């Protein structure tokens, strides 16, 4: 939770010398969206994958399978936990934005942004669950590093995407994190709803969920999971 806050303070309080007041306010609000999503990336992918991996290695999933509870209930309850952690992280960054950078956002809009952000990061939680299926701590951590930091960079979360080569921009704009940022920035600046971005995020959720179910089924057939 602290890493995105450090990044936010660095990019809004230290590396913004020379900007006009208007430009600085716009940058602070836009970068707030980026760091809220980045925070949920860390929670959604890294925390999810390591928690589910720990459940697998400690045979907690086997314990669950022996209880009168379905795997759907198990994963649903875990999703609620991860969403709650993302909620706490989002609120902390917003508080830093309000009390340190003095950015004014109405409470209803702030709540709406946080709710949409939580819904939009469900694909990231699914990706974290998918990563956990690697079953080995070293492999899972390697996959997390390969996924999280490059995804944050090419999605334009750390710096504006237009600073990248055109071919990399095209890839970055396909990512769910970029599209989620577009949805939230449109709301923040009261522009038209980007239905294409909503479809993109939903499509990623469907694709990742299907991959997760397929791999789980294959691993069961090979006796790799309980």
Buried (B, 14 or more C-beta within 10 A) or exposed (E): BEEBBEBBBEBBEEEBEEBEEEEBBBBBBBBBBBBBBBBBBBBBBBBBBBBBBEBBEEEBBEEBBEEEEEEEEBBEEBBEEBBEBBBEBBEBBBEBBBEBBEBEBEEEEBEBBBEBBBBBBBBBBBBBBBBBBBEEEEEBBEBBEEBBEEBBBBBBBBEEBEEBEEEEBEBBBEBBBBBBBBBBBBBBEEEEEBEEBBEBBBEBBEBBBEBBEEBBEEBEEEEEBB
